[in-house]
Amino acid sequence: MKNAKNEAIHISQAIQELLKAQHLKPKFDEANVVVSWERMVGKSIAKRTRRIFIRDKVLFVELQSPSLKHDLGFHKPKMIELLKKEFGEGIISEIVFM
């Protein structure tokens, strides 16, 4: 693909530009966070996750176990830091365990 100066650009850059132009980038980034949940927390926690979604930059995670909810609460700052590092500052600002 070529940009306005007729210079070749990488396909990932072209996709990012298309997402921005169509105002789809925030939803795309949110979907990436949800899809990456198992990879980020591991299979054992992912198996005990009932539902995960994002609303207004808040990641909501519904868990099967109250004790897991309690335990993950201690790791919330580190998890937010990891999410920001991987997906950028503007995607997730808070995590709510339900």
N, C-alpha and C positions, 0 to 999 in steps of 0.2 A: 504494500500500500504506500502511497505517496502523500506527503503533506502539501501545504499551499506553496512551498518553495520547490516542489517536485523532487524532494529528497525522500529516499526510502526510509520507512519507520518500521519498528518491530510490531508484530501482530498484537502483542499484549498492550502496547501503547495505543494502537489503533482502537482496540476494544475499550480501553479505559476512556479514551476521548469520545467514543460513541456513547458509552454509558453516561458520561457527564453531559453530553449534548442533549440526550433524551431524558435527562433528569432521573435516571434509573440507578445511579451509582450508590446512593444510600441503601436502597432496598437490596441491591446486589451484595453489598458489603455485609448487611445484616444476615442475609441468607448464608453467606460464607461462615459467619460466626456460628450459626445454628448447625450447619453441616459439620463444622470442625469440633463440635462439643466432645465427641467420643475420643478423638485424637488428643484433645487438650487435657481431659480429665481421666482418661483410661476407660477400659471396657467395664470394669466392675462398677464404677460410679455411673457410667452411661446406661448400664442395664437397669439401674435403680432410679433412672430419670424417667418420669412419666411424660413430661411435656416441657418444651423449651420454646420461648418466643421473645421477641424484642418489641418494646413499645416506648417511644420517646427516649431512646438511648438507654433504656433500662432493660437489662437481660433478666427475664423471669424464668426460673427453673423450678418446676414442680417435681418433688422427690417422693419416693415411696416410703422413706424411713425418716421419722422425726430425729433420730439420732444422727443420721447422715446430714440432715439439714443443720443441726447444731454443729457438727464437726466442720462442715464446709464454711460455716459462718466465720470460723477462726481464720480461714484461708482466703476470705473474700478480697482483702487488699492485694494480695499476691496475684490472685486470679484476674482482677481488674488490670493490674500492671501488665500481666502477660497478654491479655486481650488487646490492650492499647499498643503494646510493642508489636504484636503481630498484625493487627488490623488498622492501626492508626488511632489518633486521639479522639476523633469525632464520632466513633461508632458506639462505644459503650461507656457510660459514665457511672453506672451502678449495677449491682446484681441483687436480685431479691429471690431468696430461696423460699419456696412455698411447700 
